[in-house]
Amino acid sequence: MGFPYDTADWAVVDGAMFMGWGGSAPGIYTLIAAIICVAVLWMGNSSEKAKYEDAEK
């Protein structure tokens, strides 16, 4: 994948420029990242709760 403009210069770029711009990829990747974050938070909370309950005994 080459430079998408006629002139190979970064000065001609006037907006966002990354793979998937204008399609559904950014939304899908954001959704996947959000799901991973929620899963990590849930697993961490479960682990901390178990360790807290063990420490109370």
Secondary structure, DSSP 8 states (H G I E B T S, - for coil): ---SSSS--GGG--S--STTTTSSHHHHHHHHHHHHHHHHHHHHHHHHHHHHHHHH-
